[in-house]
Amino acid sequence: MGDFEELITTAATRIAPLIPAAPAAELGRRTAPRRRDERPSGSVVQQALRDIPRLTAERLLGALELAVARLDVVAPQEVVAGLRPVPAGHTFSYLTSGGESAMHVPMIVVEGMHPGASDLVVDQVRALLPDLSGLDGDEAAIATQRGAVHLSTAVAVSRAVLTALGSTTAADPAAVVGIALGAASEVLAESPLPHAYEQALLAKRRAEYQGSSWSTVVPVFDHEFLLVEELGLSTPDFTATGLAAPVDTGFAVRTGIAQGEVPVSVAVLLEEPPEPLPEGWDEIAEISYTAARGGARFGHGSTAPWGGPFRVRVSATGRDEGDERYELLIWPAPIADPVLRLKTDRLGHLVRGEPAPPPIVRPEAPHRWLKRLLEVAATVTVARGVTDVAGEFEEDAVVVEIDGGVVVIEDNNYRGTRPEVLERLSRNGKAASHFWNVNSHRRLSFARGGQVLWSGDVLDEDDFGDDPEVLQAVEGLDFTDWRHLDAKGLTAVARFTGAAVPEDAVRAAVEERYQ
């Protein structure tokens, strides 16, 4: 066996430089054992060859075929002595279809003519493969070396064993390479990775990762949601921040609602973000956590694909009001103490064991339901002193009569924002409208006595002219705070017109129209 091992080592050394780096690396990254078919079709090497992409296999055949034909290696008789000769008159049949690899039929013929030969090749590759535990370099270099050593050894063994069988069929280079590829694939899947590969793979992932961002809706159970690699038994302690706490393989966020769903935006960064802007948030906290492997799934996105210490900045709004949303900024950073950067909501104070501030009653809160009902784009117009608006709006507009006027809902339309429409609607009193769309465009308009008093985009707006009734309508509504801008606009519309927008009637009319 010593002479045979030396023979294989010498032959493999000649074969290895002929193997292209890219397919060698593709082979070298194989680690998962092949799933065994309940009804296997073909030998072990035939099944293993199917796990290799066809283009990769054909490229390797093209690179090695001529060299294999010239490779003069023969296994000693004692190596192949266990293979029984085919009985005289032995026949077999096989079925093929178009589009198969050039190695497919030669491998089948060898299996039929020399039963057990391919299994012997697999066993000899396992026995003669050199120790690869000390391979070093970057991920691609280690994977390439691992794949090339396995395949070159398998080609040398396959050629030596099949040549020793003495048949023209067994000498076919396509059969030699096909059986070698299947044997290498089978042995690679069960062989340990070199010691340096894990760190090299981590370095590769970090070098290639560009960060990620996404928005999602996540489930809440027992006043919290989790971002973890896998569920564990650790219990989060929120007393330090009132908002976030580390747990096994991730972190937990304390919510206002006990169960349900909350919207969350996530950004995975490569470095620490700028100082947080408090506008639009009630609480902001930073904590550290340790990822085990990385790649924790969260909605349709995932965290950085490596383990180690990370920092997360959690921003929250609406926890006291049952209308909450969150932002998570995650980046790699050493473990550090938790930091509370903003603390204004009652829930955070109570969880931290601090005296809670008085409840905040926001003037726009009663109108938040209307934005949720209409969602992406709509115009809500309220007119007093007029009831017949049939000619002013499209046929699909929803009209709800109120005391002395109407509420008109346009889904994805905006006729109620047009000056000429507002002038006609307000000829006997007042009219006002608020419009929004998916591009974050918004327009708030006020008209009285057939004249438009003010109309414009309300985002970051704090100058609404000098009409006393318009100023009274927007008093206390902060349009520089992006939270609930549409509820604020609808509140201004209701205030200006003096109309109460009937939730039940509007909801029923909208649902009936768009059911």
Secondary structure, DSSP 4 states (H G I P E B T S, - for coil): -HHHHHHHHHHHHHHGGGS-HHHHHHHHT--SPPPPPSS--S-HHHHHHTTS-HHHHHHHHHHHHHHHHH------HHHHTTSPPPPTT--------TT--TTHHHHHHHHHHSTTHHHHHHHHHHHHPPP-TT--SSHHHHHHHHHHHHHHHHHHHHHHHHHHH--TTTT-HHHHHHHHHHHHHHHHHHSPPPTTHHHHHHHHHHHH---EEEEEEEEEBTTEEEEESS--S----TTTTSSEEEETTEEEEE-SSSSEEEEEEEEE-SSPPPPPP-TT-SEEEEEEEEESSS--EETTEE--SS-EEEEEEEEEE-TTTT--EEEEEEEE------EEEEE-SHHHHHHHT-PPPPPP--TTGGGHHHHHHHTTSEEEEEEES----TTTS-TT-EEEEETTEEEEEEET--GGG-HHHHHHHTTTSEEEEEEE-TTS-EEEEEEETTEEEEEE--TT-----S-HHHHHHHTT--TTS-TTHHHHHHHHHHHHHT----HHHHHHHHHHHH-
